[in-house]
Amino acid sequence: MVQEGTVQPQAMMPSAVPQSQCEKTVNEGMNMFLQGDRGTAERLFKQAISSDEKCYQAAFNLGALWEQRGDVAGAKKHYDWALSI
């Protein structure tokens, strides 16, 4: 039984505002990342950047992936790119 006032996890509801292709692809990439499929996540983040060169979310997420791999220089490049957008 759920107690009143307790926050419960909720499914994400579709936004009333249409998402850009960048946002859709980044969200797909995040889902793959959270499922442990880092290769597909990376491909989707790169795809998001290909469709929109100002997709800073994808650039930042690529930086995070590269940082986890231990590629600090590559991560910094993507972080700097995300910040410059």
C-alpha atoms as one frame of an Amber mdcrd trajectory, in Angstrom:
protein
   0.000   0.000   0.000   1.322   3.446  -0.941   1.237   6.052   1.773  -0.221
   9.403   0.856   2.472  11.988   0.184   5.055   9.379  -0.904   6.694  10.114
  -4.237   6.425   7.192  -6.644   8.313   6.584  -9.886   6.338   7.667 -12.922
   6.556   6.729 -16.556   7.701   9.611 -18.727   4.755  11.249 -20.398   5.067
  12.510 -23.961   5.696  16.233 -24.029   3.015  18.519 -25.425   5.826  20.346
 -27.216   7.286  18.367 -30.125  10.869  17.272 -29.530  13.605  18.122 -31.983
  15.415  15.318 -33.760  18.417  16.100 -31.540  16.365  15.574 -28.365  14.763
  12.375 -29.648  18.094  10.856 -30.633  19.808  11.934 -27.401  16.960  10.370
 -25.397  17.338   7.118 -27.362  21.076   7.248 -26.675  20.484   7.795 -22.964
  18.154   4.792 -22.869  20.861   2.651 -24.467  23.463   4.059 -22.073  21.275
   3.232 -19.067  20.805  -0.301 -20.408  24.575  -0.688 -20.596  24.816  -0.541
 -24.399  27.524   2.114 -24.594  28.353   1.385 -28.250  24.814   2.071 -29.450
  24.607   5.106 -27.159  27.765   6.526 -28.729  26.440   5.895 -32.239  23.172
   7.665 -31.398  24.940  10.660 -29.835  27.091  10.984 -32.960  23.954  10.675
 -35.103  22.337  13.490 -33.112  25.331  15.739 -33.793  25.232  14.829 -37.489
  21.601  15.923 -37.679  22.169  19.092 -35.631  25.675  20.448 -35.087  24.357
  22.550 -32.175  23.156  19.479 -30.257  25.189  20.262 -27.148  23.523  17.474
 -25.154  24.987  14.848 -27.484  28.429  16.477 -27.385  28.350  16.508 -23.580
  27.208  12.880 -23.418  29.986  11.829 -25.780  32.400  13.556 -23.425  31.012
  11.540 -20.529  31.355   8.283 -22.478  34.925   9.071 -23.459  35.774  10.056
 -19.900  34.465   6.701 -18.644  36.766   4.987 -21.139  39.694   6.892 -19.712
  40.161   9.120 -22.770  40.460  12.417 -20.898  41.688  14.377 -23.935  38.777
  13.155 -26.067  36.338  13.849 -23.246  37.671  17.386 -22.812  37.277  18.022
 -26.542  33.594  17.072 -26.379  32.961  18.975 -23.143  34.595  22.088 -24.613
  32.515  21.687 -27.779  29.303  21.378 -25.745  30.166  24.513 -23.781  30.927
  26.486 -26.943  27.496  25.843 -28.483
